[in-house]
Amino acid sequence: MTAPETAVPTADTSAPTGVVLSDPAAEKVKALLAQEGRDDLALRVAVQPGGCSGLRYQLFFDERSLDGDAVQTYADGAVKVVVDRMSVPYLAGATIDFVDTIEKQGFTIDNPNAGGSCACGESFH
């Protein structure tokens, strides 16, 4: 008689971690930081309660460093993207892009964790 086999869980290394900043978004953030004239700021990306669907994104420059922050660098180290530990699970694998067309201009977030969004596109669940 042999002992029953037990399955050992393995970590899924194929799942994306952290926020991905596209090259156009990184260049736009780099340009905005140059306009600010400060090299101590990072782009903080957070998820906060609010909006029609329950959660909304916040993007802002921040000089603070908080315990548990996930930090990634882009544009050859010129741009730091910081996500607080509470927002990390909501933003894992999300891609931030910058769009500059005749129809619209601004940052967009493609988040695989969002189950849906409101009609205005300002919040998600």
C-alpha positions in Angstrom: 0.0 0.0 0.0 1.4 3.4 -0.9 0.9 6.7 0.8 -1.6 9.0 -0.9 -0.1 11.7 -2.9 -0.7 15.3 -1.9 -0.6 18.1 -4.4 1.9 20.8 -3.6 0.7 24.2 -4.7 3.1 26.1 -7.0 3.3 29.8 -7.5 2.0 31.1 -10.7 4.9 33.1 -12.1 3.1 33.9 -15.3 0.7 36.3 -13.7 1.7 40.0 -14.1 2.7 41.8 -10.9 2.7 45.5 -10.4 1.6 48.3 -12.7 3.0 48.5 -16.2 3.7 52.0 -17.6 3.7 52.1 -21.4 6.5 54.0 -23.1 4.2 56.9 -24.1 3.0 57.2 -20.5 6.5 57.1 -19.1 7.6 59.8 -21.5 4.6 62.0 -20.5 5.2 61.5 -16.8 8.9 62.3 -17.4 7.9 65.6 -19.2 5.4 66.5 -16.4 8.1 65.9 -13.8 10.5 68.1 -15.8 7.8 70.9 -15.7 7.6 70.5 -12.0 11.3 70.9 -11.7 11.6 68.3 -9.0 13.4 65.0 -9.0 12.0 63.7 -5.7 8.5 63.0 -6.9 7.0 59.7 -7.9 3.8 58.9 -9.8 1.5 57.4 -7.1 -1.3 55.2 -8.4 -4.0 54.3 -5.9 -7.5 52.8 -5.8 -10.0 54.6 -3.6 -13.6 54.0 -2.8 -15.9 56.2 -4.9 -17.5 56.8 -8.3 -20.6 55.2 -9.7 -19.1 51.6 -9.7 -17.5 51.6 -6.2 -13.8 52.2 -6.9 -11.9 54.9 -8.7 -8.3 55.4 -9.7 -6.1 58.2 -8.4 -2.9 59.3 -10.1 -0.8 62.1 -8.6 2.8 63.1 -7.9 3.9 62.3 -4.4 7.1 62.8 -2.4 6.1 60.4 0.4 7.3 56.9 0.9 4.9 54.7 2.8 5.5 51.3 4.4 4.6 48.5 2.0 4.8 50.7 -1.2 5.5 48.7 -4.4 7.9 50.8 -6.5 8.8 50.3 -10.1 11.1 52.5 -12.3 10.7 53.5 -16.0 12.3 55.7 -18.5 15.8 54.7 -17.5 15.1 55.4 -13.8 13.7 58.9 -14.4 10.2 57.9 -13.5 9.1 56.0 -10.4 5.7 54.5 -10.1 4.5 53.8 -6.5 1.5 51.8 -5.5 0.4 51.5 -1.8 0.0 48.1 -0.4 -3.8 48.3 -0.2 -4.0 49.1 -3.9 -1.5 46.5 -5.1 -4.1 43.6 -5.5 -6.5 45.8 -7.4 -3.7 47.0 -9.8 -1.7 43.9 -10.4 -1.1 43.6 -14.1 -2.8 47.0 -14.9 -1.3 49.0 -17.8 -1.2 52.7 -17.8 -1.0 54.4 -21.2 -1.1 58.0 -22.4 -3.4 58.8 -25.3 -3.0 62.0 -27.4 -5.5 62.1 -30.2 -7.9 64.6 -31.6 -10.7 62.9 -29.7 -9.1 62.7 -26.3 -5.9 63.3 -24.3 -4.9 61.8 -21.1 -3.9 58.7 -19.2 -5.8 55.5 -19.6 -5.8 52.4 -17.4 -6.4 48.9 -18.7 -7.0 46.8 -15.6 -7.5 43.0 -15.9 -8.8 43.0 -12.3 -11.8 45.3 -13.0 -15.0 43.4 -13.3 -16.7 46.3 -15.1 -16.9 50.1 -15.1 -19.5 52.8 -15.2 -20.7 54.5 -18.3 -18.6 57.5 -17.8 -15.4 55.4 -17.4 -14.3 57.1 -14.2 -14.8 54.2 -11.8 -14.8 50.4 -11.8 -15.7 47.4 -9.6 
